[in-house]
Amino acid sequence: MQRLTLTLALTSITIVGGAALFASATQADHIPIVAELKGPGSPNHPGNIIVINGKELISAGDGVVVYSVPGERWLVLTDVEASWPSSSGRPVLSERMGTVSTDKRADFLDDAFHSSTGLVFRPGAQVILREDSQKSSVNVSYSLTGSLVKP
């Protein structure tokens, strides 16, 4: 990680980028400001941003893998949106690690999920959209956005 140090004569400053710094001074004051430059390990680095869009027909009680999390990173989904016909089954967003599945989000038709903290998926896990009612198939359109972070 690189650091950048600036000395400024200022009346006020706000820096936002992972953290916020608020400072104020008279024009005669000089304030050193240290900012971290975001590199490839940062969630905000373009190579770590994940956007998953698709449309799947999921059979009753079945599921589909929409993303496999790399073994050396965590996936943090900050936006989850889905739509499907109300007369069909019910999709659920789950994490599958080996043979164990954990539901992360259900009922996101009524309220899309938007969060600064996100839904977390472990390194090596599969992101699954599955049909939960086990009564009928579901044709679901989805959009998942987040970032990969180092453990």
N, C-alpha and C positions, 0 to 999 in steps of 0.2 A: 504494500500500500504506500502510495506516495503522499507527501504532505506539502501543502503550499502555505507559506506564511506571507501575509501582506501587512504592511503598516500604512494606515490611512488616516488622513485628517478628515473628519466627517461630523455631521450633525446627527445622523441616524442611519442604520443599516439593518436589513433583514436578509438572512441567507437561508434558503430552504433547499433541502436535497438529502433526505434521509434524516436530517436533524435540523432544527431551526436555531438561529442565533440572533438575538436582538441586542443591539448596542446603541448607545447614544453618547454624544460628547459635544463639547464646544468645539469651535473651529480650531482652537489652539491645541487641543488634545490630540495625541496620536495613539491609536489602539492597534496592537498586533492582533490579527485575526488568523486562526489556523483552520484550514479546511482540508478534509480528506478527499483526494481525487478517486473517483470510482473506477475500479479496474475490472477485469474479467470475472472475479469472484463475487462481485456485487449483484444483488437481485435486480438492480436497475440497469445493468449492462444489457445491451440489446440481445446478446447471445443467450441470456438467461430468462428472457421473457417468453412465456408459452401462451399461444393462442390455439385453442382446439375448437374447431367448428365442424359440424356434421349433421347428418340425418340418418337415423337407423330404424329399421323395423325389428323390434325385439319381441320374440315369441313369449307367450305367457309363462312366467316363472323362470325365464332365461335371462342372460345378460351378455353384454358385449364389452370388450376391452377398447376404450377410447384413447388410452395413453399408458405407456409403461415408463415409470419413473426411473431415471438412471441410478445405478447402484451407489454413486458417490454424492448424490444430491437429494435434498428434500424438495418436494413440490408444495408450494403454497398457492392455492387458488383463491383469488380475491373477488372474482366475479363469476357467477354461475347463473345461466339463464337457460330455460327450456320451454318448449311449447309442444303440445300434442292435442289431438281431438279429445274433448271431454268424455266422449262415449267409449273411449278405449281404456286400456290398462293404465297403471300408475308407475312412472319411472322413478327410480331412486339412484342417487349417486353414492357409490360405495368404494372402499379401498379393499383390495384383495392382496394379502400377503401369504403366499403358499396356499394353504387350504382354508385360511381364516378370512372371512369377510366382515368388514365393519361399515355400517351405514354412516355416511357423512352428511347427506342432505336428502330429505324427502319433502314432498309438498312444496317444491319451488315453483310451481305453476302460478300460484296466487301471488307470491312475493319472490322476485329474483333475489339472489344472494349477492350483496355487495358489501365488502368488509376490508378495512385496512389491515386487519390481522389475518384473515383468511382461514380456509380449511386446509389442514396439513396432511400430506401423504408421505409416508416413509420412503427412504431410499430402497429401490428394488420392488416397490409395490406396483400393482396395476390399478388404474382408475377405471372403474366399471360403471356403466349405466345398465341397470337391470329393471325388469318388470316385476313389480311387487305384489300385484293383486292375484296372480296365478290364475286369473279367469279369462283374460283375453290379451292378445298381442297389443303392442303400442308402437305407433309410428312417431318418433320423437325427433325434433330438431333441437340442437343444443349449441351453446357457445360457452366455453370455459376459458378464463384468462387468469394468468398468475405468473409466478416466477420460480426458477430453480435456485436453491440456496445451498451452501455447503453446510454439512452437519457440524 
